[in-house]
């Protein structure tokens, strides 16, 4: 281990980039957690290997790492944030930097923790491994990856968070956090926050909003005349997924289950802790070497990723972008996350989509549909399901939320034009939300578009599918195709048809 460096002579600089910290009043001492100097020197706050109760600086320059209690930068003295801080003392830091060997060696070392401490199938271990490595590069992420561990009590969720606490960049494991503390600690040191029993911590509604709002870089939160940046990777545990589709879509969902394995080690086992110390140092070296960027990970041609799924893929595949095979497997696993997402449509939205989907297939040449008749048909379905009915004005809002905006007012009321783009949008909504099965003779429907399992064979993909679906799932899907509601004619109308002809003709399948 390199000796401490108390004073390093460098040329005076005008300023620094990528610098976080606090300037001490009436002195030239600047407390930092990280800084990048114009000459490329990287300075990172780490844990003092000789005294875990204090922090020290790791200086990466010309591919070598040295330790320093302070670093002189022109007229400023850079020092680490004090480890005695009541929050910082609980943040897990590296104790130095160490050579990590080839990329696959490092990936294998990180992944081995999940195998030693948890009973997880290979796909979930791969996702958690890639997530843990991606947390070491928060500066390069455009969207912060989240992990949602879901399972019953005793399924290993807390153990998984404790393992992540050993591996993630500046991890902070907590069972409760206020929004003020969340913003303060995130702004100061950009930790990877790991929340256990998330729905029981603090004010859950406020916490849900906070998690949604801090997943994208560049957004500043204003609290009591203070600007705070709280962007960063996070992981949390649930007994079941929350009724928050926006938050769920930002997450890598990892289902947990109880295990009968007796060979699992506790994250506090001395062997695990010693190995984790070594791997964190390797990850710190990996961060130094690749801080200034990776090439963008490629997306396999036959994998369809868009929106937040694409953001998740770009984040977790970032550290392994040099290995195309690993990137391909990660892309397929993230594509499968569609199977684990909860429905994002309200009962009224789902009913409107179903009625329109049935209508355009039964009347492929119909030019339009009247909102008055559409509202009556939708309300008939909602009433059968015990849901609240909607009025015509509310129907307009629902159509807008589904991006069906090609509407016009006529002397008989509003109509929705069923032009090719509107029909394609209805199909796209049905595919995105997986509410309808494809129709065989429809030119727009495509079975490959709605089948998550349509991509090429992969061992990891096959294993993931086994864990995501029960053996009865394929037959259940087949039964849904056979339901008469899929073929029963729905007498919707254009603007000239009467409301009475529409009532009770379309049936939404019970789910």
C-alpha positions in Angstrom: 0.0 0.0 0.0 1.4 3.4 -1.0 2.5 5.7 1.8 0.4 8.7 2.7 1.3 11.8 0.7 0.9 15.0 2.7 1.8 17.5 0.0 1.9 17.1 -3.8 3.2 19.9 -6.0 1.1 20.5 -9.1 0.7 23.5 -11.4 -1.8 26.1 -10.3 -5.2 25.7 -12.0 -8.1 28.0 -12.6 -10.7 25.5 -11.4 -11.8 21.9 -11.4 -14.5 19.9 -13.2 -16.6 17.1 -11.8 -16.0 18.5 -8.3 -18.3 18.0 -5.3 -17.6 19.2 -1.8 -17.7 22.1 0.7 -15.5 25.1 1.0 -14.6 25.8 4.6 -15.2 29.4 5.6 -12.3 31.8 6.1 -9.7 29.3 4.8 -8.4 27.7 1.6 -9.4 24.2 2.8 -12.0 22.6 0.5 -13.8 19.4 1.6 -14.5 17.2 -1.3 -15.8 13.7 -2.0 -14.6 13.7 -5.6 -12.8 16.0 -8.0 -11.4 15.8 -11.6 -8.7 18.3 -12.3 -8.1 19.8 -15.8 -5.0 17.7 -16.3 -7.0 14.5 -15.9 -6.1 13.8 -12.3 -8.9 12.1 -10.3 -9.3 12.5 -6.6 -11.7 10.3 -4.7 -12.7 10.1 -1.0 -12.1 6.6 0.3 -11.9 4.9 3.7 -8.5 5.1 5.4 -7.2 1.5 5.3 -5.3 2.1 8.5 -8.3 3.6 10.3 -11.8 2.8 9.1 -13.1 5.7 11.3 -11.6 8.3 9.1 -11.5 9.2 5.4 -8.6 9.9 3.1 -8.0 10.8 -0.6 -7.1 8.4 -3.4 -5.3 10.2 -6.2 -5.3 8.6 -9.6 -2.8 10.1 -11.9 -0.9 8.7 -14.9 -2.5 5.2 -14.2 -1.1 5.0 -10.7 -2.9 5.5 -7.4 -1.5 7.1 -4.3 -3.1 8.0 -1.0 -3.1 11.5 0.5 -4.5 13.2 3.6 -4.8 16.4 1.5 -4.1 17.5 -2.0 -2.8 21.0 -2.8 -4.5 22.5 -5.9 -3.0 25.9 -6.5 -4.2 28.0 -3.6 -6.6 25.4 -2.3 -6.1 22.4 -0.1 -8.4 19.6 -1.0 -9.4 17.4 1.9 -11.9 14.5 2.2 -15.3 15.0 3.9 -14.8 13.8 7.5 -15.7 10.2 8.2 -17.0 11.4 11.6 -20.1 12.8 10.0 -23.1 11.1 11.5 -24.4 10.0 8.1 -21.1 9.5 6.2 -19.8 7.1 8.9 -22.5 4.6 7.7 -21.6 4.9 4.0 -19.6 2.0 2.6 -16.4 3.2 0.9 -13.5 1.5 -0.8 -10.3 1.2 1.1 -8.1 1.8 -1.9 -7.7 0.7 -5.5 -6.4 -2.7 -6.7 -5.9 -4.3 -10.2 -9.0 -6.2 -11.3 -7.7 -8.2 -14.2 -9.9 -8.9 -17.3 -13.5 -7.6 -17.4 -15.0 -11.1 -17.1 -12.9 -11.7 -14.0 -14.3 -8.7 -12.4 -17.9 -9.6 -13.4 -17.4 -13.1 -12.0 -16.0 -11.7 -8.7 -19.0 -9.4 -8.3 -21.5 -12.1 -9.3 -20.1 -14.7 -6.9 -21.4 -12.8 -3.9 -25.0 -13.3 -5.1 -24.4 -17.0 -5.5 -22.7 -17.4 -2.1 -25.3 -15.5 -0.1 -28.6 -15.8 -2.1 -30.6 -18.5 -3.8 -31.1 -16.8 -7.1 -31.3 -18.1 -10.7 -28.7 -17.0 -13.1 -30.7 -14.3 -14.9 -31.4 -12.4 -11.6 -27.7 -12.8 -10.6 -26.6 -11.3 -13.9 -29.0 -8.3 -13.5 -27.9 -7.6 -10.0 -24.2 -7.9 -11.0 -24.6 -5.5 -13.8 -26.6 -3.1 -11.6 -23.9 -3.2 -8.8 -21.1 -2.4 -11.4 -23.2 0.4 -13.0 -23.5 2.3 -9.7 -19.8 3.1 -9.8 -20.4 5.4 -12.8 -23.2 7.8 -11.7 -21.6 10.6 -13.7 -22.1 8.7 -17.0 -25.7 7.7 -16.4 -28.6 9.6 -18.0 -31.2 7.6 -16.2 -30.5 6.0 -12.8 -31.1 2.3 -12.6 -33.4 1.1 -9.8 -33.7 -2.4 -8.4 -37.0 -3.5 -6.9 -36.7 -6.7 -4.8 -40.1 -8.3 -4.5 -41.1 -11.3 -2.4 -42.8 -12.5 0.8 -41.3 -12.2 4.3 -38.2 -14.5 4.6 -37.5 -14.5 0.9 -34.1 -12.9 1.1 -34.8 -9.3 0.2 -33.0 -7.8 3.1 -30.0 -10.2 2.5 -29.9 -9.1 -1.1 -29.7 -5.4 0.0 -26.9 -6.3 2.4 -25.0 -7.9 -0.4 -25.6 -4.9 -2.6 -24.3 -2.8 0.3 -21.0 -4.6 0.1 -20.6 -4.0 -3.7 -22.3 -0.8 -4.8 -20.6 2.6 -5.0 -20.9 4.5 -1.8 -23.8 2.4 -0.6 -26.0 3.5 2.2 -28.3 0.9 3.7 -31.3 2.2 5.6 -34.8 1.2 6.8 -36.1 4.7 7.1 -35.2 8.1 5.6 -36.9 11.5 5.4 -37.1 13.5 2.3 -34.8 16.2 3.8 -32.2 13.6 4.7 -32.6 12.0 1.3 -31.8 15.2 -0.5 -29.1 16.3 1.9 -27.0 13.0 1.7 -27.6 12.6 -2.1 -26.4 16.1 -2.8 -23.3 15.8 -0.6 -21.9 12.5 -1.7 -24.2 10.9 -4.3 -24.6 7.5 -2.6 -26.3 4.4 -3.8 -29.3 4.4 -1.5 -30.6 1.0 -0.4 -34.1 1.1 1.2 -35.4 -1.9 3.1 -39.2 -2.3 3.7 -39.8 0.7 1.5 -43.5 1.2 2.0 -43.1 1.3 5.8 -40.4 3.9 5.8 -41.5 7.5 6.5 -44.3 8.9 4.5 -44.7 6.4 1.7 -46.5 8.7 -0.7 -43.8 11.4 -0.4 -41.2 8.7 -0.8 -42.8 7.4 -4.0 -42.7 10.8 -5.5 -39.1 11.4 -4.4 -38.0 8.1 -6.1 -39.8 9.0 -9.3 -38.4 12.5 -9.4 -34.8 11.6 -8.9 -34.3 8.9 -11.5 -33.3 11.3 -14.4 -30.2 13.4 -14.4 -30.2 17.1 -14.7 -33.3 17.9 -12.5 -32.8 20.1 -9.5 -35.0 19.9 -6.5 -35.7 23.2 -4.6 -36.3 23.0 -0.9 -36.4 26.0 1.3 -34.3 28.2 -1.0 -31.8 25.4 -1.5 -31.0 23.6 -4.7 -30.4 19.9 -4.4 -29.3 17.2 -6.8 -30.6 13.7 -5.7 -30.0 11.8 -8.9 -28.5 8.3 -8.5 -29.0 4.5 -8.5 -31.2 3.1 -5.8 -32.5 -0.3 -4.7 -35.5 -1.1 -2.4 -37.6 -4.0 -1.3 -41.3 -4.6 -1.4 -43.7 -7.3 -0.2 -45.5 -6.7 -3.4 -45.1 -4.1 -6.2 -46.7 -0.8 -5.4 -49.7 0.6 -7.3 -47.3 3.0 -9.0 -46.7 2.1 -12.6 -44.4 5.1 -13.2 -42.0 3.9 -10.5 -42.2 0.3 -11.4 -41.3 1.1 -15.0 -38.0 2.6 -13.7 -37.0 -0.6 -12.0 -35.3 -3.9 -12.6 -37.8 -6.1 -10.9 -36.2 -9.1 -9.2 -38.6 -11.7 -7.7 -37.4 -13.3 -4.5 -38.4 -16.6 -2.9 -37.8 -18.6 0.2 -35.0 -21.1 0.0 -34.1 -24.5 1.4 -30.4 -24.1 0.7 -28.2 -24.6 3.8 -24.9 -23.6 2.3 -25.6 -19.9 2.0 -23.3 -17.5 3.8 -24.3 -14.4 5.7 -23.1 -11.1 4.3 -21.4 -10.6 7.7 -19.4 -13.8 7.4 -15.6 -12.9 7.8 -14.8 -14.6 4.5 -17.5 -12.6 2.7 -16.4 -9.3 4.3 -12.7 -9.9 3.4 -13.6 -10.8 -0.2 -15.9 -7.7 -0.4 -13.1 -5.4 0.7 -10.9 -6.7 -2.1 -13.6 -6.5 -4.8 -14.6 -2.9 -3.8 -10.9 -1.9 -4.3 -11.0 -3.6 -7.7 -14.2 -1.7 -8.6 -12.6 1.6 -7.4 -9.7 0.9 -9.8 -12.2 0.1 -12.6 -13.9 3.4 -11.9 -10.7 5.3 -12.2 -9.7 3.6 -15.4 -13.0 4.2 -17.1 -14.3 7.4 -15.5 -14.0 9.4 -18.7 -16.4 7.2 -20.6 -17.4 3.9 -22.2 -18.7 3.5 -25.8 -22.5 3.3 -25.9 -23.6 -0.4 -25.5 -25.0 -1.8 -28.7 -28.6 -3.0 -28.8 -29.1 -6.5 -30.4 -31.0 -6.2 -33.7 -33.8 -8.6 -32.7 -34.4 -7.1 -29.2 -37.0 -4.4 -28.9 -36.2 -1.9 -26.3 -37.7 1.6 -26.0 -38.5 4.2 -23.4 -37.5 3.4 -19.9 -36.5 -0.2 -20.8 -33.9 1.3 -23.1 -32.7 3.6 -20.4 -32.3 0.7 -18.0 -30.4 -1.3 -20.6 -28.0 1.6 -21.4 -27.3 2.0 -17.6 -26.7 -1.6 -16.5 -24.9 -2.6 -19.7 -22.5 0.4 -19.5 -19.7 -1.2 -17.5 -19.7 -4.3 -19.7 -20.1 -2.6 -23.1 -16.9 -4.1 -24.3 -18.4 -7.6 -24.2 -21.2 -7.9 -26.8 -22.4 -11.3 -25.6 -23.0 -9.9 -22.1 -24.8 -6.9 -23.5 -27.0 -9.2 -25.6 -28.0 -11.3 -22.6 -28.7 -8.2 -20.5 -30.8 -6.7 -23.3 -32.9 -9.9 -23.5 -33.4 -10.0 -19.7 -34.5 -6.4 -19.6 -36.9 -7.0 -22.5 -38.4 -9.8 -20.4 -39.1 -7.2 -17.6 -42.4 -6.5 -19.5 -43.7 -9.7 -18.0 -43.2 -8.4 -14.5 -44.7 -5.0 -14.8 -48.1 -4.3 -13.4 -50.8 -2.9 -15.6 -50.5 0.8 -16.2 -54.1 1.5 -17.4 -57.0 2.4 -15.3 -60.2 0.3 -15.6 -61.7 3.0 -17.8 -58.7 3.3 -20.0 -58.4 -0.5 -20.4 -62.1 -0.7 -21.3 -61.9 2.1 -23.9 -58.9 0.4 -25.4 -60.7 -3.0 -25.5 -63.8 -1.6 -27.1 -61.9 0.3 -29.8 -59.6 -2.7 -30.5 -62.7 -4.9 -31.0 -64.4 -2.3 -33.2 -61.5 -1.7 -35.6 -61.1 -5.4 -36.2 -64.8 -5.9 -36.8 -65.1 -2.8 -39.0 -61.8 -2.5 -40.7 -63.1 0.1 -43.2 -65.2 2.2 -40.7 -64.0 5.9 -41.1 -64.9 7.0 -37.6 -66.6 6.3 -34.3 -68.9 8.6 -32.4 -67.9 9.5 -28.8 -71.5 9.3 -27.7 -71.9 5.7 -28.8 -68.4 4.8 -27.6 -69.2 6.2 -24.2 -72.4 4.1 -24.0 -70.6 0.9 -25.0 -67.7 1.6 -22.5 -70.2 2.4 -19.7 -72.0 -0.9 -20.4 -68.8 -2.8 -19.8 -67.8 -0.8 -16.8 -71.2 -1.4 -15.2 -70.8 -5.1 -15.7 -67.5 -5.0 -13.9 -68.7 -2.9 -11.0 -66.6 0.1 -12.1 -67.6 3.8 -12.1 -69.0 5.0 -15.5 -67.7 8.0 -17.4 -69.3 10.8 -19.2 -68.6 12.0 -22.7 -66.2 14.7 -21.6 -64.2 12.2 -19.5 -64.2 10.0 -22.6 -62.4 12.7 -24.4 -59.7 12.9 -21.7 -59.2 9.2 -21.7 -58.8 9.2 -25.5 -56.2 11.9 -25.1 -54.3 9.9 -22.5 -54.1 7.1 -25.0 -52.8 9.5 -27.7 -56.0 9.2 -29.7 -56.4 12.8 -30.6 -57.7 12.8 -34.2 -61.2 14.0 -33.2 -63.6 16.5 -34.6 -66.9 18.1 -33.5 -69.9 17.6 -35.9 -73.6 18.5 -35.7 -74.2 15.1 -34.1 -71.4 15.3 -31.5 -67.7 14.5 -31.4 -66.2 11.7 -33.5 -62.9 9.9 -33.5 -61.5 9.4 -36.9 -60.2 5.8 -37.5 -57.5 6.7 -40.0 -54.5 4.4 -40.4 -52.4 6.2 -37.9 -55.1 6.0 -35.2 -55.6 2.3 -35.9 -51.9 1.8 -35.5 -51.9 3.7 -32.3 -54.7 1.5 -30.9 -52.6 -1.5 -31.8 -49.5 0.0 -30.2 -51.4 0.7 -27.0 -52.7 -2.9 -26.9 -49.1 -4.3 -27.4 -47.5 -1.9 -24.9 -50.0 -2.8 -22.2 -50.6 -6.4 -23.2 -54.4 -6.0 -23.0 -55.3 -7.8 -26.2 -54.4 -10.8 -28.3 -53.5 -10.4 -32.0 -56.1 -11.1 -34.7 -55.0 -13.5 -37.3 -56.3 -11.8 -40.4 -55.3 -8.3 -39.3 -52.5 -6.6 -41.3 -51.4 -4.5 -38.4 -51.4 -7.2 -35.8 -48.1 -9.2 -35.6 -47.7 -12.1 -33.2 -44.0 -11.4 -32.9 -44.7 -7.9 -31.6 -46.8 -9.1 -28.7 -44.8 -12.1 -27.8 -42.0 -11.3 -25.3 -40.5 -14.7 -25.9 -40.0 -14.3 -29.6 -36.3 -13.5 -29.6 -33.6 -16.0 -30.3 -32.7 -18.7 -27.9 -30.4 -17.9 -25.0 -29.7 -19.9 -21.9 -30.1 -17.0 -19.5 -33.4 -16.0 -21.2 -34.8 -19.5 -20.9 -33.9 -19.7 -17.2 -35.4 -16.3 -16.7 -38.7 -17.4 -18.4 -38.9 -20.4 -16.1 -38.7 -18.2 -13.0 -41.1 -15.6 -14.3 -43.9 -17.9 -15.4 -45.6 -20.9 -13.8 -46.1 -24.0 -15.9 -49.7 -23.2 -16.3 -49.1 -19.7 -17.8 -49.0 -20.9 -21.5 -52.3 -22.8 -21.2 -53.9 -19.8 -19.5 -52.9 -17.6 -22.3 -54.3 -20.1 -24.8 -57.6 -20.1 -22.9 -57.8 -16.4 -23.2 -57.5 -16.7 -27.0 -60.5 -19.1 -27.0 -62.8 -16.8 -25.1 -65.8 -15.8 -27.2 -65.3 -12.1 -26.2 -62.4 -12.0 -28.6 -64.6 -12.8 -31.6 -68.0 -11.5 -30.6 -69.0 -8.6 -32.7 -69.2 -5.2 -31.1 -71.7 -2.9 -32.6 -69.9 0.4 -32.3 -71.0 3.2 -34.6 -69.8 6.1 -36.5 -71.3 9.5 -35.8 -74.6 8.6 -37.4 -75.5 5.5 -35.4 -77.8 5.7 -32.4 -76.8 5.2 -28.8 -79.3 2.4 -28.2 -77.7 0.2 -30.8 -74.4 0.2 -28.9 -75.5 -0.6 -25.4 -74.3 -4.0 -24.1 -72.7 -5.2 -27.4 -69.0 -5.4 -26.3 -67.8 -7.6 -23.5 -64.5 -7.0 -21.7 -63.0 -10.3 -20.5 -62.8 -10.7 -16.8 -59.2 -10.8 -15.6 
